[in-house]
Amino acid sequence: MDRTTLPVLVALAVGAFALGADSFIMIGMLSDIAADLDVTQPVAGQLVTVFALCYALFAPLGATVAGRLGGRRTLLLAMLVFTLGNALCTVAQSYGAMLSGRAIAAFGAGAFLPVATATASALVGPQRRGVALSVIFGGMTIATAFGAPLGTWSGQMFGWRFAFMVIVAVGALTFATLLVLVPKGKCAAAATLVERLSAARNRKVLATLSVTFLVVMSEYAIFAYLSVVLEKSIWREASILPLAMFIFGCGAILGNVITGLATDRFGPARVLLTAIAAQALCIAVTVLFRLEPLVVLPVVFCWGVFSYMYLVPIQYRLLSLAAEAGAFTVSLNSSVIYLAISAGSAVGGMILASASLPVLLAFSLLAALAGFCVVIATFPRAQPGLTTSTV
């Protein structure tokens, strides 16, 4: 990795941080936003849903834009749109304006991240692909750890609009940095329509996307209701939920550091199988021992580690299968992630409403097992290297 590549990767990671923080800060500010815009908290919660669904819809469209404008222009345009959407949120005086700002920001986010990951891969080549992807996801991981606490703190100290001002500032800084640092012709090559259609019909690509859906759904069927799972878990006369969320994020940071190196060293299949199995075990222990905080907290840390060890090998596999349409296949994966989050949350809610936590745990573990089996059936066991680009 040369001296000119690392600053570009860092700039892309900062952009990814802005995108991740924009998603997670809402969790800690919903009550303040609801009160300010004169809506109920459930209605304010739909701002999160709208962002997720718009992201899932717009991510493939962003890759199509990249096919017309090129990777560099798409990165700049996407970050500009994302920043403008958040700027609208900072001045929104009505729920409708806020909803529009979230949708616009989601369009920019959906277009930016797939092209950023494909560009990172193109800059370093197959041998360092895992590390490059982990740098990009490092921004998202840090946002996972600190996005919600930042939103809660800023909402209490300065008002919820201040948090969006910070996102706008980071977005503007990322735009200016990419404008200067990203060289022309060094981004991922634009895919033709034929290449995008070929990738969308590739059975191995579809199998990999199904792994994403199953594993993310397995996780979020429980994670989306972690407050319910841990509502009676008390340590030193206080709920462990805030501490558990922070510990989860710290584990995620460690997992992100490990996964890039491990994927380059051992290959995506081994890392992915380990992550799926270990995460399922952590989820099971968290639910079954939910009233034992001294058991739950270290297990939640491990959950965070393995939760962020399956995204990089999946992206690695997709880029190996469809290098010519890398941004498009990664965008499909981004869409699948958000659809799986929605599906896991929805199914989890229905199960909790009609059954119990053990039934929800069984659903989560079955989904993880299905994803594990798909990896065994469709992923090669070969070490990464020159062969992975021709799989």
Secondary structure, DSSP 8 states (H G I E B T S, - for coil): --TTHHHHHHHHHHHHHHHHHHHHGGGGTHHHHHHHHT--HHHHHHHHHHHHHHHHHHHHHHHHHHHHH-HHHHHHHHHHHHHHHHHHHHH--SHHHHHHHHHHHHHHHHHHHHHHHHHHHHHH-GGGHHHHHHHHHHHHHHHHHHHHHHHHHHHHHT-HHHHHHHHHHHHHHHHHHHHHHS-TT-S-----HHHHHHHHH-HHHHHHHHHHHHHHHHHHHHHTTHHHHTTT-EETTEESHHHHHHHHHHHHHHHHHHHHHHHHHH-HHHHHHHHHHHHHHHHHHHHHTTT-HHHHHHHHHHHHHHHTSSHHHHHHHHHHH-GGGHHHHHHHHHHHHHHHHHHHHHHHHHHHHHS-HHHHHHHHHHHHHHHHHHHHHHS--S-SSGGGGG-
